[in-house]
Amino acid sequence: MAAKEIFLKRMKFFGDIPNKVQVGDMGVNGRIYPVSSSATPRKKQEGELALKERWYPIQVKQKDKVGRPDIDSFEAMMMREDCEKGFFVSFDYSDDALREIDSFFKRSHKVIVALTVKEILDEQIAKKLV
Protein backbone atom coordinates (compact mmCIF):
# COMPACT_ATOMS: atom_id res chain seq x y z
CA MET A 1 0.00 0.00 0.00
CA ALA A 2 1.37 3.44 -0.93
CA ALA A 3 2.27 5.88 1.83
CA LYS A 4 -0.41 8.31 0.67
CA GLU A 5 -3.10 5.64 1.00
CA ILE A 6 -1.84 4.61 4.44
CA PHE A 7 -1.81 8.21 5.58
CA LEU A 8 -5.33 8.90 4.31
CA LYS A 9 -6.59 5.81 6.15
CA ARG A 10 -4.86 6.94 9.36
CA MET A 11 -6.24 10.47 9.03
CA LYS A 12 -9.82 9.15 8.95
CA PHE A 13 -9.22 8.41 12.63
CA PHE A 14 -8.86 12.18 13.17
CA GLY A 15 -12.03 12.96 11.21
CA ASP A 16 -10.41 13.71 7.85
CA ILE A 17 -12.61 13.87 4.77
CA PRO A 18 -10.48 13.06 1.69
CA ASN A 19 -11.16 14.78 -1.62
CA LYS A 20 -12.95 12.50 -4.06
CA VAL A 21 -10.78 13.79 -6.94
CA GLN A 22 -7.03 13.78 -6.31
CA VAL A 23 -6.02 15.40 -9.63
CA GLY A 24 -6.74 19.11 -9.93
CA ASP A 25 -7.53 19.29 -6.22
CA MET A 26 -5.92 22.74 -5.92
CA GLY A 27 -3.36 21.44 -3.43
CA VAL A 28 -5.76 19.78 -1.00
CA ASN A 29 -5.84 16.00 -0.61
CA GLY A 30 -8.23 16.09 2.31
CA ARG A 31 -9.81 18.24 4.98
CA ILE A 32 -9.99 17.92 8.74
CA TYR A 33 -13.04 19.45 10.39
CA PRO A 34 -12.32 20.20 14.06
CA VAL A 35 -14.79 18.94 16.64
CA SER A 36 -15.84 22.54 17.22
CA SER A 37 -16.89 22.74 13.57
CA SER A 38 -19.69 21.09 11.68
CA ALA A 39 -19.01 19.06 8.52
CA THR A 40 -22.37 20.24 7.24
CA PRO A 41 -22.69 23.83 8.40
CA ARG A 42 -26.23 25.06 8.73
CA LYS A 43 -27.56 27.64 6.33
CA LYS A 44 -27.53 31.28 7.34
CA GLN A 45 -30.89 32.36 8.70
CA GLU A 46 -32.35 35.75 7.95
CA GLY A 47 -30.81 38.39 10.19
CA GLU A 48 -27.72 36.25 11.01
CA LEU A 49 -24.16 36.79 9.94
CA ALA A 50 -22.75 34.20 7.54
CA LEU A 51 -20.12 32.25 9.48
CA LYS A 52 -17.13 30.81 7.70
CA GLU A 53 -16.79 27.04 7.54
CA ARG A 54 -13.71 25.97 9.55
CA TRP A 55 -11.46 23.22 8.18
CA TYR A 56 -7.78 22.32 7.93
CA PRO A 57 -6.28 21.25 4.60
CA ILE A 58 -4.09 18.18 4.18
CA GLN A 59 -1.51 17.84 1.40
CA VAL A 60 0.32 14.54 0.89
CA LYS A 61 3.36 14.31 -1.41
CA GLN A 62 4.95 11.01 -2.39
CA LYS A 63 8.43 12.50 -2.71
CA ASP A 64 11.65 11.57 -1.00
CA LYS A 65 12.07 15.20 0.04
CA VAL A 66 9.61 18.08 -0.33
CA GLY A 67 11.18 21.37 -1.35
CA ARG A 68 10.29 25.00 -0.92
CA PRO A 69 8.20 25.22 -4.15
CA ASP A 70 5.79 22.59 -2.76
CA ILE A 71 5.45 24.55 0.48
CA ASP A 72 4.97 27.81 -1.45
CA SER A 73 2.06 26.26 -3.36
CA PHE A 74 0.48 25.01 -0.15
CA GLU A 75 0.89 28.45 1.46
CA ALA A 76 -0.84 30.07 -1.53
CA MET A 77 -3.78 27.68 -1.14
CA MET A 78 -3.96 28.39 2.61
CA MET A 79 -4.03 32.13 1.95
CA ARG A 80 -6.62 31.75 -0.83
CA GLU A 81 -8.89 29.62 1.39
CA ASP A 82 -8.07 31.64 4.54
CA CYS A 83 -7.07 28.54 6.53
CA GLU A 84 -5.39 29.12 9.88
CA LYS A 85 -3.72 25.69 10.01
CA GLY A 86 -2.74 23.04 7.48
CA PHE A 87 -1.05 19.63 7.45
CA PHE A 88 1.65 18.66 4.96
CA VAL A 89 2.89 15.06 4.72
CA SER A 90 6.00 13.78 2.96
CA PHE A 91 8.81 11.30 3.47
CA ASP A 92 11.17 14.17 4.33
CA TYR A 93 11.63 17.94 3.96
CA SER A 94 14.51 20.02 2.62
CA ASP A 95 16.06 22.62 4.91
CA ASP A 96 14.61 25.34 2.63
CA ALA A 97 11.12 23.87 3.00
CA LEU A 98 11.35 23.86 6.81
CA ARG A 99 12.72 27.42 6.85
CA GLU A 100 9.83 28.51 4.61
CA ILE A 101 7.29 26.92 6.96
CA ASP A 102 8.79 28.95 9.85
CA SER A 103 8.90 32.10 7.75
CA PHE A 104 5.27 31.65 6.67
CA PHE A 105 4.20 31.45 10.31
CA LYS A 106 6.11 34.64 11.18
CA ARG A 107 4.57 36.50 8.21
CA SER A 108 0.99 35.26 8.39
CA HIS A 109 0.50 33.65 11.83
CA LYS A 110 -0.83 30.60 9.96
CA VAL A 111 0.55 27.17 10.89
CA ILE A 112 1.76 24.41 8.60
CA VAL A 113 2.28 21.15 10.49
CA ALA A 114 5.01 19.22 8.65
CA LEU A 115 4.58 15.51 9.23
CA THR A 116 6.68 12.67 7.89
CA VAL A 117 5.30 9.32 6.85
CA LYS A 118 7.56 7.70 9.45
CA GLU A 119 6.03 9.80 12.24
CA ILE A 120 2.55 8.76 11.15
CA LEU A 121 3.36 5.07 10.77
CA ASP A 122 5.21 5.05 14.10
CA GLU A 123 2.25 6.92 15.66
CA GLN A 124 4.61 9.65 16.89
CA ILE A 125 2.49 12.60 15.75
CA ALA A 126 0.57 13.48 18.91
CA LYS A 127 3.09 16.10 20.05
CA LYS A 128 2.90 17.87 16.66
CA LEU A 129 -0.90 18.00 16.62
CA VAL A 130 -1.22 20.06 19.79
C-alpha positions as CSV (number, residue, x, y, z in Angstrom):
1,M,0.0,0.0,0.0
2,A,1.4,3.4,-0.9
3,A,2.3,5.9,1.8
4,K,-0.4,8.3,0.7
5,E,-3.1,5.6,1.0
6,I,-1.8,4.6,4.4
7,F,-1.8,8.2,5.6
8,L,-5.3,8.9,4.3
9,K,-6.6,5.8,6.2
10,R,-4.9,6.9,9.4
11,M,-6.2,10.5,9.0
12,K,-9.8,9.2,8.9
13,F,-9.2,8.4,12.6
14,F,-8.9,12.2,13.2
15,G,-12.0,13.0,11.2
16,D,-10.4,13.7,7.9
17,I,-12.6,13.9,4.8
18,P,-10.5,13.1,1.7
19,N,-11.2,14.8,-1.6
20,K,-12.9,12.5,-4.1
21,V,-10.8,13.8,-6.9
22,Q,-7.0,13.8,-6.3
23,V,-6.0,15.4,-9.6
24,G,-6.7,19.1,-9.9
25,D,-7.5,19.3,-6.2
26,M,-5.9,22.7,-5.9
27,G,-3.4,21.4,-3.4
28,V,-5.8,19.8,-1.0
29,N,-5.8,16.0,-0.6
30,G,-8.2,16.1,2.3
31,R,-9.8,18.2,5.0
32,I,-10.0,17.9,8.7
33,Y,-13.0,19.4,10.4
34,P,-12.3,20.2,14.1
35,V,-14.8,18.9,16.6
36,S,-15.8,22.5,17.2
37,S,-16.9,22.7,13.6
38,S,-19.7,21.1,11.7
39,A,-19.0,19.1,8.5
40,T,-22.4,20.2,7.2
41,P,-22.7,23.8,8.4
42,R,-26.2,25.1,8.7
43,K,-27.6,27.6,6.3
44,K,-27.5,31.3,7.3
45,Q,-30.9,32.4,8.7
46,E,-32.3,35.8,7.9
47,G,-30.8,38.4,10.2
48,E,-27.7,36.3,11.0
49,L,-24.2,36.8,9.9
50,A,-22.7,34.2,7.5
51,L,-20.1,32.3,9.5
52,K,-17.1,30.8,7.7
53,E,-16.8,27.0,7.5
54,R,-13.7,26.0,9.5
55,W,-11.5,23.2,8.2
56,Y,-7.8,22.3,7.9
57,P,-6.3,21.2,4.6
58,I,-4.1,18.2,4.2
59,Q,-1.5,17.8,1.4
60,V,0.3,14.5,0.9
61,K,3.4,14.3,-1.4
62,Q,4.9,11.0,-2.4
63,K,8.4,12.5,-2.7
64,D,11.7,11.6,-1.0
65,K,12.1,15.2,0.0
66,V,9.6,18.1,-0.3
67,G,11.2,21.4,-1.4
68,R,10.3,25.0,-0.9
69,P,8.2,25.2,-4.1
70,D,5.8,22.6,-2.8
71,I,5.4,24.5,0.5
72,D,5.0,27.8,-1.4
73,S,2.1,26.3,-3.4
74,F,0.5,25.0,-0.1
75,E,0.9,28.4,1.5
76,A,-0.8,30.1,-1.5
77,M,-3.8,27.7,-1.1
78,M,-4.0,28.4,2.6
79,M,-4.0,32.1,2.0
80,R,-6.6,31.8,-0.8
81,E,-8.9,29.6,1.4
82,D,-8.1,31.6,4.5
83,C,-7.1,28.5,6.5
84,E,-5.4,29.1,9.9
85,K,-3.7,25.7,10.0
86,G,-2.7,23.0,7.5
87,F,-1.1,19.6,7.5
88,F,1.6,18.7,5.0
89,V,2.9,15.1,4.7
90,S,6.0,13.8,3.0
91,F,8.8,11.3,3.5
92,D,11.2,14.2,4.3
93,Y,11.6,17.9,4.0
94,S,14.5,20.0,2.6
95,D,16.1,22.6,4.9
96,D,14.6,25.3,2.6
97,A,11.1,23.9,3.0
98,L,11.4,23.9,6.8
99,R,12.7,27.4,6.8
100,E,9.8,28.5,4.6
101,I,7.3,26.9,7.0
102,D,8.8,28.9,9.8
103,S,8.9,32.1,7.8
104,F,5.3,31.6,6.7
105,F,4.2,31.5,10.3
106,K,6.1,34.6,11.2
107,R,4.6,36.5,8.2
108,S,1.0,35.3,8.4
109,H,0.5,33.6,11.8
110,K,-0.8,30.6,10.0
111,V,0.6,27.2,10.9
112,I,1.8,24.4,8.6
113,V,2.3,21.1,10.5
114,A,5.0,19.2,8.7
115,L,4.6,15.5,9.2
116,T,6.7,12.7,7.9
117,V,5.3,9.3,6.8
118,K,7.6,7.7,9.4
119,E,6.0,9.8,12.2
120,I,2.6,8.8,11.1
121,L,3.4,5.1,10.8
122,D,5.2,5.1,14.1
123,E,2.3,6.9,15.7
124,Q,4.6,9.7,16.9
125,I,2.5,12.6,15.7
126,A,0.6,13.5,18.9
127,K,3.1,16.1,20.0
128,K,2.9,17.9,16.7
129,L,-0.9,18.0,16.6
130,V,-1.2,20.1,19.8
